[in-house]
Amino acid sequence: MARAAFLVRRTGTKLRRLGLSQDPVGSGHHQWAQAMDRWQAPEATLRQDALALPPACQREVTTCPLISSCPLFSSFRPSAHAYASARPIQSPPSRLASYSTSDRSTELGRTHWPGLDSSVAIVVTEASAASKIAAYLSRISPVPAFPEYTGPYKVGTVDVEIPVTDLAAPSAAPEGAEDIPTVQFRVFYPAVPESNEKRITWLPNPQRHHVSAYTRFVGIGSMLAELLSFLPRHLNYTSIPVHKIAKMRQAETENKRWPTMIFSHGLGGCRNSYSYIAGSLASHGVVVVCPEHRDGSSVISFIRLSNEAGRFFSTNARRVVPYQGISHEVNPEVYDAREAQLRIRLWEMGLIHEAVLAMDGDRGFTNLNSSTPSLQGFAGQLDVQEPGRIIFGGHSFGAATTVQLLKSTYYADVPEVAAMEKPLFTPAKDSSIRKQVTEKTVTLLLDMWCMPLMAPNSMPLFNLPLPIYADVASAPGGSALLAVESEVFYKWTEQLHVKARLLCPDPSAKVVAPQMYERPSGIRLPEPNFFYVINSAHLSQSDFGILFPWLTKKIFDAEQPERALRLNLRAQLQLFRANGIPIARTYAGDLVDGAHIDKLDKPKKDEGGPSSTDGVDDDKAIFDRSGNDSVSHWKWIDIIGLGEGETEEGKTATEQVEEGEERMKGELEPSEQTAPPVICTMSAAAA
C-alpha cells in the first residue's frame, strides 16, 4: 500500500536556500517539481512540491501520533483528479488517477474529511515523510503573538544564568549535578508605563535546536526532527507581550515591594513554557521567577560554560542537556529515576531561592547571560526577605517538585524525614530557605503529577501534610492552597484519590474525613481551593494550549485554551487576595465566564492602561463551592470521602495508580500518545 505524502508549501529553491540537500531524493526531486506544475492551481503561488525522505524518516513519521491524526492542508485547489484525503473511509475512493515521474508513481485519491472542502489536497507516494510533516506544521502554526495581558501594568523580562559557585547552596549537590555548573531562570515583572523595548520571541535561542527538541517531544523521530528544524517556522517569530530588560516599576504596595513567586515547569517545559501565566501575574503586580531545570525534564537546555568537558555534547560555549525520556511503566527503577530528577530539581530550587534573595539584596554575582546588562533594578523591590513571603508553585512535575521542596524543607528535622535512606533535599539549619518556608507559605499546584511522590523511599514525606496544615495556631489550612486540574486529570480517578490525600491535613489516612480539619481549639481549618476546568487538557495550563489550539483540540479534546488560562488566572489572583498579598483588580473582561459583582464595587481608574479601568477587587465567584455553576466550565472538587476506599480485587491503591500511569502517559508526554489510524490510501489495482 502506498504511503500518503502531503504537499509542502515551500518550493524546492527555498528549501535548498534553507540548507536542505539540493536534491533530497536524488534526480527524482526535479521530476516531482515538474509534476506539481501539472496541477491546475488557480494561482501560481499555490503550486507545491512533494519532498520525499529516506525510509528511515518515513518510519519516524508513521509512528508519530500527532501527524497521523491531523488533516493537512494548505489552501491548494487541485484539478478534478485531486481530492482531500485524511481520515479512513468506509467505501473505496470514487475516483483515482495516476501519472509517472521517472522512477516513481504518484496516485491521487479522493476521500472525505468532515469539515474540510476540496481545496485540501494530498499526493500519495512511497516517500511521504517531509511533505506530510511540513504541511502539518503549516496547519498547526502557532499564533503570531500572544494576546495582551489584562493587568494594569506593562511587563518586563530578563534572562539570568548564574554559576552555582556564586551562590550559597542550602544543600550539597546531588549525584548528577556535577555537570550542572549554573542555574538558569527567566523573570517576569511589572515594568514602567513607558516601556517600549523589544519584545522577546517565545522560542528561546538557539531556536533551531529548540524546534528540533520540541518536535521530538511530540513524537517525531530524531532524524526527521533535525531536518524539520531547518524549515521555515512561524514559531521563530511568535512573540510574548513582554519587554526585554525594561525598567522595573516602583512597587505600589504598602511595603513598597512586589509579591514574588517561584514557578517550576513540568515535563518538556522550559523557562518560557508558562509565559502566559507568569506574564499575566506580572501584569497584576507579581514578580514571577521561572526556572529551567537541568534534570533532563526540560525539552532541551543549554549551559553556558568555558570548560566544555563533560558528559553532554557541546555546542560552541554551551553544553546541551537533552530531554531524558523515562518509562511510565512504573517499577523500582522508574521511581529511582524520577527521584534522581527531583533531587536535582530541589537543589536548583534552593539555589534559585538564594539567587532571588541576592537580586533583592544587590549582592554581587555573575550573570552569564550577556543580554541582561544589570540586575540592580531588582534591589529592594522584592518581597522575599521575610519568612513565608515567597509564593511557590508549579505545573505537573513542577507541582510535585513544589510539594517535595516545601515538605523536605519544613519537616527537615522530623525524625522520619531525617532518617530517610536517600533524602531528596537536606537544607542546612542556617540556610535561608529553612527560614523562608513556613506554615504560611502560599502554594499553587496545577495538574500535579502524583506518581513521583509515591516512591517507597519518599513515603515519610508523603505521609506528612503540606506546611499550610502544620499543627500550629498560625497555619491557615486550605485557604493558602490552590490546586487546579484539567478535566483529563480530574477524570484520572486513581490519581485523584491520591491527590485528595496529599491536599488534606493527614495524607497518612486512607480516606479524607471531615474531622481532619478540626483543631483541638475548636477552630475548623478551611478545605483546599480545589477546582477543575471543563473541556481542558493537561497542556491547557501551559503556553501550548494557546499556541496550538488546533492541536490541543484535535489530539487532546481541549476547547478554548484562552478560557482555561483565564479561569486559572482568576483563581490565582483570588488566592493571593485571600492571603493578604496585594495585587491589582481582576479585569472585567476576564469575568466573562461568570462573576458576582457587587454594585458597590465601583470601577477604579488607573494610569496603567485601559485594562485596569474596570474589574473587581474580590472575585468571590471563582471560589464559589455552592454547586450553582456561578462560573462557566469551572467546578469545585470536594475531597471529603476521597482516598483509597474500595480497591479492585487483588490490587492495592498504589498498584491501580501505577497502572493508570501507563494509560495516561500520552497526556504527560505527547510522544507517548496513542495514534489513531487516519491515513487510508488505495492502489489503482485495488480500485
C-alpha positions as CSV (number, residue, x, y, z in Angstrom):
1,M,0.0,0.0,0.0
2,A,1.3,3.4,-0.9
3,R,2.0,6.0,1.8
4,A,0.4,9.4,1.9
5,A,2.6,12.4,1.3
6,F,1.3,15.8,1.9
7,L,2.2,18.9,-0.1
8,V,5.0,21.2,1.0
9,R,4.2,24.9,0.7
10,R,7.8,25.9,0.1
11,T,9.4,25.5,-3.3
12,G,12.5,23.4,-3.8
13,T,14.5,26.5,-4.3
14,K,13.5,27.9,-0.9
15,L,14.2,24.5,0.7
16,R,17.7,24.5,-0.8
17,R,18.4,28.0,0.5
18,L,17.4,26.9,4.0
19,G,20.2,24.3,4.0
20,L,18.5,21.2,2.8
21,S,20.1,19.0,0.3
22,Q,19.9,20.4,-3.2
23,D,18.2,17.3,-4.3
24,P,16.8,15.5,-1.2
25,V,15.6,12.4,-3.0
26,G,18.1,12.3,-5.9
27,S,17.2,13.0,-9.5
28,G,13.6,12.3,-8.9
29,H,13.1,15.6,-7.0
30,H,13.0,17.8,-10.1
31,Q,10.5,15.5,-11.7
32,W,8.4,15.9,-8.6
33,A,8.5,19.7,-9.1
34,Q,7.6,19.3,-12.7
35,A,4.7,17.0,-11.8
36,M,3.4,19.6,-9.4
37,D,3.2,22.0,-12.3
38,R,0.5,19.7,-13.9
39,W,-1.8,20.6,-11.1
40,Q,-4.3,23.2,-12.2
41,A,-4.0,25.6,-9.3
42,P,-5.8,28.9,-9.8
43,E,-2.7,30.8,-8.7
44,A,0.9,30.1,-9.4
45,T,1.8,30.8,-5.8
46,L,-0.2,27.8,-4.8
47,R,2.0,25.3,-6.6
48,Q,3.7,23.0,-4.2
49,D,6.5,20.5,-4.2
50,A,6.3,17.0,-2.8
51,L,9.5,16.4,-0.9
52,A,10.4,12.8,-0.2
53,L,12.7,11.5,2.5
54,P,14.5,8.2,3.1
55,P,12.6,5.2,4.5
56,A,14.1,5.8,8.0
57,C,12.3,9.2,8.1
58,Q,9.1,7.6,6.8
59,R,9.1,5.2,9.7
60,E,9.5,8.0,12.2
61,V,6.6,9.9,10.7
62,T,4.2,6.9,10.6
63,T,4.7,6.3,14.3
64,C,4.1,10.0,15.3
65,P,0.6,10.3,16.8
66,L,0.3,14.0,16.2
67,I,1.0,13.7,12.5
68,S,-1.1,10.6,11.8
69,S,-4.1,12.2,13.4
70,C,-4.4,15.5,11.7
71,P,-5.7,16.9,8.3
72,L,-3.1,18.6,6.2
73,F,-3.9,21.4,4.4
74,S,-2.8,24.3,2.7
75,S,-5.2,26.3,0.6
76,F,-4.3,24.5,-2.5
77,R,-7.0,24.0,-5.1
78,P,-6.2,21.0,-7.3
79,S,-7.7,19.8,-10.5
80,A,-10.7,17.4,-10.7
81,H,-8.4,14.4,-10.2
82,A,-7.1,15.6,-6.8
83,Y,-9.1,15.5,-3.7
84,A,-8.8,15.9,0.1
85,S,-7.6,12.8,1.9
86,A,-7.1,12.4,5.6
87,R,-9.2,10.0,7.6
88,P,-10.1,6.4,6.7
89,I,-13.4,6.0,4.8
90,Q,-15.8,3.1,4.7
91,S,-16.1,2.9,0.9
92,P,-13.2,3.0,-1.6
93,P,-12.3,6.2,-3.4
94,S,-14.7,7.0,-6.1
95,R,-12.1,8.5,-8.5
96,L,-8.5,7.7,-8.9
97,A,-5.8,8.9,-11.4
98,S,-2.1,8.3,-11.6
99,Y,0.9,9.5,-13.6
100,S,4.5,8.7,-13.7
101,T,7.5,10.8,-12.7
102,S,10.6,9.0,-13.9
103,D,11.0,6.1,-11.4
104,R,8.2,7.0,-9.1
105,S,4.4,6.6,-9.4
106,T,2.1,9.1,-7.9
107,E,-1.6,8.3,-7.1
108,L,-4.2,10.9,-6.5
109,G,-7.2,9.7,-4.5
110,R,-10.4,11.0,-3.1
111,T,-11.6,10.5,0.4
112,H,-13.8,12.5,2.7
113,W,-12.8,14.6,5.7
114,P,-15.8,16.2,7.5
115,G,-15.4,19.9,7.9
116,L,-12.9,20.3,5.1
117,D,-13.6,21.2,1.5
118,S,-11.9,20.0,-1.7
119,S,-9.4,22.8,-1.5
120,V,-7.2,20.5,0.6
121,A,-5.1,18.1,-1.3
122,I,-2.6,15.3,-0.8
123,V,-0.3,13.3,-3.0
124,V,0.1,9.6,-2.4
125,T,3.6,8.3,-2.8
126,E,6.1,5.9,-1.4
127,A,8.3,8.6,0.2
128,S,6.0,10.8,2.3
129,A,7.6,11.9,5.4
130,A,8.8,15.5,4.9
131,S,5.9,16.8,2.8
132,K,3.5,15.3,5.3
133,I,5.1,16.9,8.3
134,A,5.7,20.2,6.6
135,A,2.1,20.6,5.7
136,Y,1.2,19.5,9.2
137,L,3.3,22.2,10.7
138,S,1.7,24.8,8.4
139,R,-1.7,23.7,9.6
140,I,-0.9,23.9,13.3
141,S,1.2,27.1,13.0
142,P,1.1,28.9,16.3
143,V,-0.4,32.3,16.8
144,P,1.9,35.1,15.6
145,A,1.8,36.7,19.1
146,F,0.2,36.0,22.5
147,P,-2.8,38.1,23.5
148,E,-2.0,41.1,25.6
149,Y,-2.1,40.6,29.4
150,T,-5.1,42.0,31.2
151,G,-3.4,43.5,34.2
152,P,-2.8,47.3,34.6
153,Y,1.0,47.1,34.3
154,K,3.3,46.5,31.4
155,V,5.6,43.5,31.8
156,G,9.4,43.3,31.6
157,T,11.6,40.3,31.5
158,V,15.2,39.3,31.9
159,D,17.1,36.1,31.4
160,V,19.5,35.1,34.2
161,E,22.2,32.3,34.4
162,I,24.4,32.2,37.4
163,P,27.4,30.0,38.3
164,V,26.4,27.8,41.3
165,T,29.8,28.8,42.9
166,D,28.4,32.4,43.2
167,L,25.6,31.2,45.4
168,A,25.3,29.8,48.9
169,A,23.9,26.4,48.3
170,P,21.5,25.4,51.0
171,S,22.3,21.7,50.5
172,A,25.0,19.6,49.0
173,A,24.9,19.0,45.2
174,P,23.2,15.6,44.4
175,E,24.5,12.9,42.2
176,G,24.3,14.1,38.6
177,A,24.7,17.7,39.4
178,E,28.5,17.7,38.8
179,D,27.9,18.6,35.1
180,I,25.4,21.4,36.0
181,P,27.7,24.4,36.9
182,T,24.9,27.0,36.6
183,V,21.3,27.7,37.3
184,Q,19.1,29.4,34.8
185,F,15.7,31.2,35.1
186,R,13.6,33.9,33.5
187,V,12.0,36.7,35.5
188,F,8.7,38.4,34.6
189,Y,8.0,41.6,36.4
190,P,5.9,44.8,36.4
191,A,7.6,47.4,34.2
192,V,7.3,51.2,33.9
193,P,4.4,52.5,31.7
194,E,6.8,54.0,29.1
195,S,8.4,50.6,28.4
196,N,8.8,50.1,24.6
197,E,11.8,47.8,24.5
198,K,11.9,44.9,22.1
199,R,9.5,42.0,22.7
200,I,11.1,38.6,23.0
201,T,10.2,35.5,21.0
202,W,8.6,32.6,22.8
203,L,11.2,30.2,21.4
204,P,14.5,30.6,23.3
205,N,17.8,30.7,21.5
206,P,19.2,28.7,19.8
207,Q,15.9,28.4,18.1
208,R,16.7,25.7,15.6
209,H,17.7,23.3,18.4
210,H,14.6,24.1,20.3
211,V,12.4,23.4,17.3
212,S,14.1,20.1,16.9
213,A,13.7,19.3,20.6
214,Y,10.0,20.1,20.6
215,T,9.3,18.0,17.5
216,R,11.0,15.1,19.2
217,F,9.0,15.7,22.4
218,V,5.7,15.5,20.5
219,G,6.7,12.2,18.9
220,I,8.8,12.8,15.7
221,G,12.0,10.8,15.5
222,S,15.4,12.4,15.7
223,M,16.4,12.3,12.1
224,L,13.3,13.9,10.8
225,A,13.2,16.4,13.7
226,E,16.7,17.7,12.7
227,L,15.6,18.1,9.1
228,L,12.4,19.9,10.1
229,S,14.3,22.3,12.3
230,F,15.6,23.9,9.1
231,L,12.2,24.5,7.6
232,P,10.5,27.9,7.8
233,R,8.6,28.1,11.0
234,H,6.3,30.7,12.4
235,L,7.3,29.6,15.9
236,N,10.5,31.5,15.5
237,Y,8.6,34.8,15.3
238,T,5.9,34.2,17.8
239,S,6.4,36.9,20.4
240,I,5.5,37.3,24.1
241,P,3.9,40.7,25.1
242,V,6.8,41.5,27.4
243,H,9.6,44.0,27.0
244,K,13.2,42.8,27.3
245,I,15.2,44.3,30.1
246,A,12.6,47.0,30.7
247,K,12.9,49.2,33.8
248,M,11.1,47.7,36.8
249,R,8.2,49.8,38.0
250,Q,8.4,51.0,41.6
251,A,6.1,48.9,43.8
252,E,2.9,50.5,44.8
253,T,2.3,48.1,47.7
254,E,2.3,49.2,51.4
255,N,5.8,47.8,52.0
256,K,7.0,49.1,48.6
257,R,7.9,45.6,47.5
258,W,6.4,43.3,44.8
259,P,5.0,39.9,45.8
260,T,7.3,37.2,44.3
261,M,6.6,33.6,43.1
262,I,8.9,30.8,42.0
263,F,7.2,28.6,39.5
264,S,8.6,25.1,38.4
265,H,7.9,23.7,35.0
266,G,6.7,20.2,34.0
267,L,7.9,17.6,31.6
268,G,9.0,19.1,28.3
269,G,8.9,22.6,29.6
270,C,11.5,25.3,29.9
271,R,11.7,28.8,31.4
272,N,9.4,30.2,28.7
273,S,6.7,27.5,28.7
274,Y,4.4,29.2,31.2
275,S,4.9,32.7,29.9
276,Y,1.2,33.5,29.7
277,I,0.6,32.6,33.4
278,A,3.8,34.3,34.5
279,G,3.3,37.4,32.4
280,S,-0.4,37.7,33.4
281,L,0.5,37.6,37.1
282,A,3.3,40.2,36.5
283,S,0.8,42.5,34.8
284,H,-1.2,42.3,38.0
285,G,1.8,43.1,40.2
286,V,3.6,39.8,40.9
287,V,7.3,39.1,40.1
288,V,7.4,35.5,38.7
289,V,10.7,33.6,38.6
290,C,10.6,30.6,36.1
291,P,13.5,28.1,36.5
292,E,14.7,25.9,33.7
293,H,15.6,22.6,35.2
294,R,18.6,20.6,34.0
295,D,17.5,17.3,35.3
296,G,16.6,16.0,31.9
297,S,12.9,17.1,32.2
298,S,13.3,20.3,30.2
299,V,12.6,19.9,26.5
300,I,16.2,21.0,26.0
301,S,18.6,23.2,28.0
302,F,21.9,24.9,27.3
303,I,24.5,25.5,29.9
304,R,26.9,28.4,29.3
305,L,30.4,27.4,30.3
306,S,34.0,28.0,29.5
307,N,35.2,24.4,30.1
308,E,33.3,22.3,27.6
309,A,34.4,18.9,29.1
310,G,31.6,16.8,30.4
311,R,29.1,14.0,29.7
312,F,26.9,16.2,27.4
313,F,27.9,17.1,23.9
314,S,28.8,20.7,23.4
315,T,27.8,23.5,21.0
316,N,30.2,26.5,21.0
317,A,30.4,27.7,24.6
318,R,27.3,25.8,25.6
319,R,26.7,22.4,26.9
320,V,23.5,20.7,25.8
321,V,21.2,19.0,28.3
322,P,18.8,16.9,26.2
323,Y,15.4,15.7,27.3
324,Q,15.6,12.4,29.1
325,G,12.7,10.0,28.4
326,I,11.8,7.8,31.3
327,S,9.3,4.9,31.1
328,H,5.8,5.3,32.5
329,E,5.7,1.6,33.3
330,V,6.2,2.0,37.0
331,N,8.8,-0.1,38.7
332,P,11.5,0.4,41.3
333,E,13.9,1.7,38.6
334,V,11.4,4.3,37.4
335,Y,10.8,5.5,40.9
336,D,14.6,5.8,41.4
337,A,15.0,7.7,38.1
338,R,12.2,10.2,39.0
339,E,13.6,10.7,42.5
340,A,17.1,11.4,40.9
341,Q,15.4,14.1,38.9
342,L,13.7,15.5,41.9
343,R,17.0,15.8,43.8
344,I,18.4,17.9,41.0
345,R,15.2,20.0,40.8
346,L,15.1,20.7,44.6
347,W,18.8,21.6,44.6
348,E,18.2,24.0,41.8
349,M,15.2,25.5,43.5
350,G,17.3,26.1,46.6
351,L,19.9,27.8,44.6
352,I,17.4,29.9,42.7
353,H,15.8,31.0,46.0
354,E,19.3,32.2,47.0
355,A,19.6,34.0,43.7
356,V,16.3,35.8,44.2
357,L,17.5,36.9,47.7
358,A,20.8,38.1,46.1
359,M,18.9,40.1,43.5
360,D,16.8,41.8,46.1
361,G,19.8,42.4,48.3
362,D,22.0,43.7,45.4
363,R,24.6,41.1,46.3
364,G,27.2,40.5,43.7
365,F,27.1,37.5,41.4
366,T,27.9,36.8,37.8
367,N,25.1,36.7,35.2
368,L,26.5,34.7,32.3
369,N,23.6,35.9,30.1
370,S,25.2,38.9,28.4
371,S,21.9,40.1,27.0
372,T,20.9,41.2,30.6
373,P,23.3,44.1,31.4
374,S,22.3,44.7,35.0
375,L,20.0,43.3,37.7
376,Q,20.4,46.3,40.1
377,G,16.8,47.4,39.3
378,F,15.6,44.5,41.5
379,A,17.4,45.6,44.6
380,G,15.0,46.3,47.4
381,Q,12.0,45.7,45.2
382,L,11.1,42.0,46.0
383,D,9.0,40.9,49.0
384,V,11.3,38.0,49.7
385,Q,13.2,38.7,52.9
386,E,10.5,37.9,55.5
387,P,9.7,34.3,56.3
388,G,6.8,32.8,54.4
389,R,6.5,35.7,51.8
390,I,7.6,33.9,48.7
391,I,4.8,32.0,46.8
392,F,5.8,28.6,45.5
393,G,4.0,26.9,42.6
394,G,4.4,24.6,39.6
395,H,2.6,22.5,36.9
396,S,2.6,18.7,36.6
397,F,6.1,17.6,37.6
398,G,6.7,21.1,38.7
399,A,3.8,20.9,41.2
400,A,5.3,17.7,42.5
401,T,8.6,19.5,42.8
402,T,7.0,22.2,44.8
403,V,5.4,19.7,47.2
404,Q,8.7,17.9,47.9
405,L,10.6,21.2,48.3
406,L,8.2,22.5,50.9
407,K,7.9,19.3,52.8
408,S,11.6,18.5,52.7
409,T,12.4,22.0,54.0
410,Y,9.7,22.5,56.6
411,Y,10.0,19.0,58.0
412,A,13.7,18.6,57.7
413,D,14.1,17.9,61.4
414,V,11.2,15.5,61.7
415,P,12.8,12.1,62.7
416,E,11.3,10.0,60.0
417,V,12.4,12.5,57.3
418,A,15.8,12.9,58.8
419,A,16.1,9.1,58.7
420,M,15.3,8.7,55.0
421,E,17.9,6.4,53.4
422,K,18.0,8.6,50.2
423,P,16.8,12.1,51.1
424,L,15.6,14.4,48.3
425,F,16.8,17.7,49.8
426,T,18.6,18.4,53.1
427,P,18.8,22.2,53.6
428,A,21.1,23.2,56.4
429,K,19.6,24.6,59.6
430,D,21.0,28.1,59.0
431,S,20.1,28.2,55.3
432,S,17.8,31.0,54.1
433,I,15.2,28.6,52.6
434,R,14.7,27.0,56.0
435,K,13.7,30.4,57.3
436,Q,11.6,31.1,54.2
437,V,9.3,28.1,54.1
438,T,6.7,28.4,56.8
439,E,3.1,27.3,57.5
440,K,2.0,30.5,55.8
441,T,3.8,29.7,52.5
442,V,1.1,30.2,49.8
443,T,1.1,27.2,47.5
444,L,-0.1,26.9,43.8
445,L,-0.4,23.4,42.3
446,L,-1.6,23.0,38.7
447,D,-2.3,19.5,37.5
448,M,0.0,17.9,40.0
449,W,1.6,14.7,38.8
450,C,1.5,12.3,41.8
451,M,3.5,9.3,40.7
452,P,6.9,10.8,41.6
453,L,5.6,11.5,45.1
454,M,4.7,7.8,45.7
455,A,8.1,6.3,45.6
456,P,8.6,4.0,48.6
457,N,11.7,5.9,49.6
458,S,9.6,9.1,49.9
459,M,6.8,7.7,52.0
460,P,7.9,9.7,55.1
461,L,7.3,12.9,53.1
462,F,4.1,11.6,51.5
463,N,2.5,10.9,54.9
464,L,3.2,14.5,56.2
465,P,0.8,17.3,55.3
466,L,1.7,20.4,53.4
467,P,3.1,23.1,55.7
468,I,-0.2,25.1,55.5
469,Y,-1.7,22.3,57.6
470,A,1.0,22.2,60.2
471,D,-0.2,21.7,63.8
472,V,0.5,25.3,64.8
473,A,-2.0,28.0,65.6
474,S,-0.9,30.2,62.7
475,A,-1.4,27.6,60.0
476,P,-4.1,28.9,57.5
477,G,-5.1,25.5,56.2
478,G,-6.6,25.1,52.7
479,S,-7.2,28.9,52.3
480,A,-3.4,29.2,51.4
481,L,-3.6,26.4,48.8
482,L,-4.9,26.4,45.2
483,A,-5.0,23.3,43.2
484,V,-6.4,23.4,39.6
485,E,-7.0,20.3,37.5
486,S,-7.5,19.9,33.8
487,E,-10.6,17.8,33.1
488,V,-8.4,15.0,31.9
489,F,-6.5,14.8,35.2
490,Y,-9.8,15.2,37.1
491,K,-11.1,12.1,35.3
492,W,-7.9,10.2,36.1
493,T,-9.7,8.7,39.1
494,E,-6.9,6.7,40.7
495,Q,-4.6,9.7,40.8
496,L,-7.5,12.0,42.0
497,H,-7.9,9.9,45.1
498,V,-4.2,10.0,45.9
499,K,-4.2,13.8,45.3
500,A,-7.1,14.3,47.7
501,R,-5.0,12.7,50.4
502,L,-2.0,14.9,49.5
503,L,-4.1,18.0,49.7
504,C,-5.7,17.2,53.1
505,P,-4.4,17.7,56.7
506,D,-3.5,14.0,57.1
507,P,-2.2,12.2,54.0
508,S,-1.4,9.1,56.0
509,A,-5.1,8.4,56.4
510,K,-6.7,6.2,53.8
511,V,-9.8,8.4,53.3
512,V,-10.2,12.1,53.7
513,A,-12.6,12.7,56.6
514,P,-14.3,16.0,57.8
515,Q,-12.8,15.7,61.3
516,M,-9.3,16.1,59.9
517,Y,-10.0,19.8,59.6
518,E,-10.9,20.2,63.3
519,R,-8.4,21.7,65.6
520,P,-8.3,20.9,69.4
521,S,-9.1,24.6,69.9
522,G,-12.4,24.1,68.1
523,I,-11.3,26.1,65.1
524,R,-12.0,24.4,61.8
525,L,-9.4,24.8,59.0
526,P,-10.7,25.6,55.5
527,E,-10.6,22.9,52.9
528,P,-8.3,23.5,49.9
529,N,-9.4,25.5,46.9
530,F,-9.6,22.6,44.5
531,F,-11.2,23.1,41.1
532,Y,-11.0,21.8,37.5
533,V,-11.7,23.3,34.1
534,I,-14.2,21.5,32.0
535,N,-13.0,20.6,28.5
536,S,-9.4,21.2,29.2
537,A,-6.2,19.0,28.8
538,H,-3.0,18.7,30.7
539,L,-1.3,21.1,28.3
540,S,-4.0,23.7,28.7
541,Q,-2.3,25.3,31.7
542,S,0.9,25.9,29.8
543,D,1.5,28.1,26.7
544,F,1.0,25.2,24.4
545,G,-2.8,25.3,24.5
546,I,-2.9,29.0,23.4
547,L,0.0,28.5,20.9
548,F,-1.5,25.4,19.2
549,P,-5.3,25.5,19.8
550,W,-6.0,23.2,16.8
551,L,-3.6,20.6,18.1
552,T,-4.8,20.5,21.7
553,K,-8.4,20.3,20.5
554,K,-7.7,17.6,17.9
555,I,-5.4,15.4,19.9
556,F,-6.5,16.1,23.5
557,D,-10.1,17.2,23.1
558,A,-9.4,20.5,24.8
559,E,-11.5,23.5,23.9
560,Q,-10.9,27.3,24.2
561,P,-7.4,27.4,25.7
562,E,-7.8,31.1,26.5
563,R,-10.7,30.2,28.8
564,A,-8.7,27.7,30.7
565,L,-5.9,30.2,31.3
566,R,-8.4,32.9,32.1
567,L,-10.0,30.8,34.8
568,N,-6.7,29.8,36.2
569,L,-5.6,33.5,36.4
570,R,-8.8,34.5,38.2
571,A,-8.3,31.8,40.8
572,Q,-4.6,32.6,41.3
573,L,-5.4,36.3,41.9
574,Q,-8.1,35.4,44.3
575,L,-5.8,33.1,46.2
576,F,-3.3,35.9,46.7
577,R,-6.0,38.3,47.9
578,A,-7.3,35.7,50.4
579,N,-3.8,35.6,51.9
580,G,-3.2,39.3,52.1
581,I,-1.0,39.5,49.0
582,P,-1.5,42.9,47.4
583,I,-2.3,42.6,43.7
584,A,-4.3,44.5,41.1
585,R,-8.0,44.1,40.3
586,T,-9.3,41.3,38.2
587,Y,-10.1,42.9,34.8
588,A,-13.8,43.0,33.9
589,G,-13.0,41.3,30.6
590,D,-11.7,38.3,32.5
591,L,-15.1,37.8,34.2
592,V,-17.0,36.8,31.1
593,D,-17.4,33.2,32.3
594,G,-19.5,34.4,35.3
595,A,-19.0,36.6,38.4
596,H,-20.6,38.0,41.4
597,I,-20.2,41.8,41.0
598,D,-21.2,43.9,44.0
599,K,-23.0,47.1,42.9
600,L,-20.9,49.0,45.4
601,D,-17.6,47.8,43.7
602,K,-17.1,50.8,41.5
603,P,-14.8,50.9,38.6
604,K,-11.3,52.1,39.6
605,K,-9.3,54.3,37.3
606,D,-5.5,53.7,37.0
607,E,-2.8,55.1,34.8
608,G,-1.5,51.7,34.0
609,G,-3.8,51.2,31.0
610,P,-7.3,50.5,29.8
611,S,-7.4,47.0,31.2
612,S,-7.3,48.4,34.7
613,T,-10.2,50.8,34.4
614,D,-12.8,48.2,35.5
615,G,-13.0,45.0,37.4
616,V,-13.3,43.6,40.9
617,D,-11.1,43.6,44.0
618,D,-12.8,40.5,45.3
619,D,-13.6,37.8,42.8
620,K,-15.9,35.8,45.1
621,A,-17.4,33.7,42.3
622,I,-14.2,31.9,41.3
623,F,-14.0,30.2,44.8
624,D,-17.8,29.5,45.0
625,R,-18.4,26.0,46.3
626,S,-22.2,26.1,46.2
627,G,-22.5,24.0,43.0
628,N,-24.6,26.7,41.4
629,D,-22.2,26.9,38.4
630,S,-21.6,30.6,39.1
631,V,-18.6,30.4,36.7
632,S,-19.0,28.5,33.4
633,H,-16.7,25.5,32.8
634,W,-15.4,25.7,36.4
635,K,-16.1,23.1,39.0
636,W,-15.2,22.7,42.7
637,I,-13.8,19.3,43.8
638,D,-14.9,18.2,47.2
639,I,-12.2,15.9,48.6
640,I,-14.2,14.7,51.6
641,G,-14.7,10.9,51.2
642,L,-11.9,10.6,48.6
643,G,-8.9,8.4,49.2
644,E,-8.2,4.7,48.9
645,G,-11.6,3.4,49.7
646,E,-12.5,0.2,48.0
647,T,-10.0,-1.2,45.5
648,E,-10.2,-3.7,42.7
649,E,-9.9,-7.3,44.0
650,G,-6.3,-8.3,44.4
651,K,-4.9,-4.8,43.7
652,T,-3.7,-2.1,46.1
653,A,-4.5,1.5,45.6
654,T,-0.9,2.1,44.7
655,E,-1.0,-0.6,42.1
656,Q,-4.0,0.9,40.5
657,V,-2.3,4.3,40.3
658,E,0.7,2.7,38.7
659,E,-1.4,1.1,36.1
660,G,-3.2,4.4,35.4
661,E,0.2,5.9,34.8
662,E,0.8,3.7,31.8
663,R,-2.6,4.6,30.5
664,M,-2.2,8.4,30.9
665,K,1.4,8.6,29.6
666,G,0.3,10.3,26.4
667,E,-1.1,13.3,28.4
668,L,2.2,13.7,30.3
669,E,4.4,13.2,27.2
670,P,2.7,13.7,23.8
671,S,5.2,11.4,22.1
672,E,3.5,8.6,24.1
673,Q,0.0,9.5,22.8
674,T,-1.7,6.5,21.1
675,A,-2.1,7.2,17.4
676,P,-5.4,6.6,15.8
677,P,-5.2,5.3,12.2
678,V,-6.1,8.1,10.0
679,I,-4.4,7.7,6.6
680,C,-6.1,5.4,4.1
681,T,-4.9,5.1,0.5
682,M,-5.5,2.6,-2.2
683,S,-3.6,1.4,-5.2
684,A,-5.0,1.6,-8.7
685,A,-5.3,-2.2,-8.8
686,A,-7.3,-2.2,-5.6
687,A,-9.7,0.4,-7.0
